[in-house]
Amino acid sequence: MSLEKDIESVVKSVGLELYDISVVNDGGDSIYRVSIISNEIENEKRKNVSLDECVELTHLISPLLDVTPPVSGDYRLEVGSPGIERKIATIKQFELSTTEKVILTLKSKEKLTGTLIRVEGSKIFLDVNGEESAVDFSEISKAKTFFEW
């Protein structure tokens, strides 16, 4: 099993979902960032991930990285939420972002803004001003969630 699959199993074991794993360089430091998201919906909104859950996962993931280091050299493990406004790059991330407001930039340069209703195969369904709109994943050049203040 790959390191990412092992981490995903650990995240699922505590009732959360793996959103993304990335390696970020910040001021010369390497950060191995594990982004997690709740799979619980409460009042049509995704439940927040608590600091205690992030700390617990840090303690559970750290031994995996001792056995299989994710990068060469020194790095810091960071476990947290990807945030309320975040990029969406995979079908799985679209699935995990249902019920949220999104902005899609299509390869044709057209922008769609609406609420993500569902994902069926490679089709992304949005509510755009009360009308359902379907876009194929391959037509999307950039996507992100956003929060209306």
C-alpha positions as CSV (number, residue, x, y, z in Angstrom):
1,M,0.0,0.0,0.0
2,S,1.2,3.5,-0.7
3,L,1.8,6.1,1.9
4,E,-1.1,8.2,0.7
5,K,-3.5,5.1,1.0
6,D,-2.1,4.4,4.5
7,I,-2.8,8.0,5.5
8,E,-6.2,7.9,4.0
9,S,-7.0,4.7,6.0
10,V,-5.9,6.4,9.2
11,V,-8.0,9.5,8.5
12,K,-11.1,7.4,7.7
13,S,-10.6,5.5,11.0
14,V,-11.3,8.6,13.0
15,G,-14.4,9.5,10.9
16,L,-12.9,12.1,8.6
17,E,-12.0,12.3,4.9
18,L,-8.6,13.0,3.3
19,Y,-9.0,16.1,1.1
20,D,-5.4,16.6,-0.1
21,I,-1.7,15.9,0.5
22,S,0.9,18.3,-0.6
23,V,4.5,19.3,0.0
24,V,5.0,23.0,0.4
25,N,8.3,24.9,0.8
26,D,8.0,27.9,3.1
27,G,11.1,30.0,3.8
28,G,13.4,27.1,3.1
29,D,11.3,24.7,5.3
30,S,9.6,21.7,3.8
31,I,6.1,21.1,5.0
32,Y,4.2,17.9,4.4
33,R,0.6,19.1,4.5
34,V,-2.3,16.7,5.1
35,S,-5.7,18.4,4.6
36,I,-8.7,16.7,6.1
37,I,-12.4,17.5,5.9
38,S,-15.4,16.3,7.9
39,N,-17.8,13.9,6.1
40,E,-20.7,15.0,8.3
41,I,-23.2,17.5,7.0
42,E,-25.1,19.6,9.6
43,N,-27.8,22.1,8.6
44,E,-26.8,21.7,4.9
45,K,-23.2,22.7,5.8
46,R,-20.1,20.5,6.2
47,K,-19.2,20.2,9.9
48,N,-15.9,21.9,10.9
49,V,-12.8,19.8,11.8
50,S,-11.7,20.5,15.4
51,L,-8.2,21.3,16.6
52,D,-8.3,18.1,18.8
53,E,-9.1,16.0,15.7
54,C,-6.0,17.5,13.9
55,V,-3.8,16.8,16.9
56,E,-5.1,13.3,17.2
57,L,-4.4,12.7,13.5
58,T,-0.9,14.2,13.7
59,H,-0.1,11.6,16.4
60,L,-1.5,8.8,14.3
61,I,0.1,9.8,11.0
62,S,3.6,10.7,12.4
63,P,4.7,7.0,13.0
64,L,3.8,6.2,9.3
65,L,6.1,8.9,8.2
66,D,8.9,7.6,10.5
67,V,8.7,4.3,8.5
68,T,8.2,5.9,5.1
69,P,9.5,9.4,5.0
70,P,7.5,11.5,2.5
71,V,10.4,13.7,1.4
72,S,14.1,13.6,1.7
73,G,15.7,15.7,4.4
74,D,14.0,17.6,7.2
75,Y,10.3,18.4,7.0
76,R,7.4,19.4,9.2
77,L,4.1,17.5,9.3
78,E,1.0,19.8,9.3
79,V,-2.5,18.3,9.6
80,G,-5.4,20.7,9.2
81,S,-8.5,21.7,7.3
82,P,-8.0,22.9,3.7
83,G,-10.1,26.0,4.7
84,I,-13.4,27.4,3.7
85,E,-12.1,28.8,0.4
86,R,-9.9,26.1,-1.3
87,K,-9.0,24.8,-4.7
88,I,-10.8,21.8,-6.1
89,A,-8.6,19.7,-8.4
90,T,-10.0,16.2,-8.4
91,I,-13.4,14.5,-8.8
92,K,-13.1,13.3,-5.2
93,Q,-12.6,16.9,-4.0
94,F,-15.7,17.9,-6.0
95,E,-17.6,15.1,-4.3
96,L,-16.3,16.4,-0.9
97,S,-17.4,19.9,-1.7
98,T,-21.1,19.2,-2.5
99,T,-23.5,21.8,-1.0
100,E,-20.8,24.4,-1.1
101,K,-20.6,27.5,-3.3
102,V,-18.0,27.1,-6.1
103,I,-16.5,29.1,-8.9
104,L,-15.5,27.2,-12.0
105,T,-13.3,28.6,-14.8
106,L,-13.8,26.6,-17.9
107,K,-11.2,26.0,-20.6
108,S,-13.3,28.3,-22.8
109,K,-12.6,31.1,-20.2
110,E,-16.3,31.1,-19.2
111,K,-16.9,31.3,-15.4
112,L,-19.7,29.6,-13.6
113,T,-20.6,30.5,-10.0
114,G,-23.2,28.4,-8.1
115,T,-23.8,25.7,-5.5
116,L,-22.3,22.3,-6.1
117,I,-25.3,19.9,-6.2
118,R,-23.7,16.5,-7.0
119,V,-21.1,14.6,-9.0
120,E,-22.1,11.8,-11.3
121,G,-19.1,10.1,-13.0
122,S,-17.2,13.0,-14.6
123,K,-20.2,15.3,-14.6
124,I,-20.3,18.2,-12.1
125,F,-23.8,19.6,-11.4
126,L,-24.3,23.1,-10.2
127,D,-27.3,25.2,-9.2
128,V,-26.6,28.5,-11.1
129,N,-29.2,31.1,-10.2
130,G,-31.9,28.4,-9.6
131,E,-31.1,26.4,-12.8
132,E,-29.2,23.2,-12.9
133,S,-26.1,23.3,-15.0
134,A,-23.9,20.3,-15.9
135,V,-20.2,20.5,-16.8
136,D,-17.8,17.8,-17.7
137,F,-14.7,17.6,-15.4
138,S,-12.5,17.7,-18.5
139,E,-13.9,21.2,-19.4
140,I,-12.8,22.8,-16.1
141,S,-9.4,24.6,-16.0
142,K,-9.7,25.9,-12.4
143,A,-12.2,25.5,-9.6
144,K,-12.5,26.6,-6.0
145,T,-15.0,26.9,-3.2
146,F,-15.8,30.4,-1.9
147,F,-17.6,31.9,1.1
148,E,-20.2,34.6,0.8
149,W,-19.6,37.1,3.5
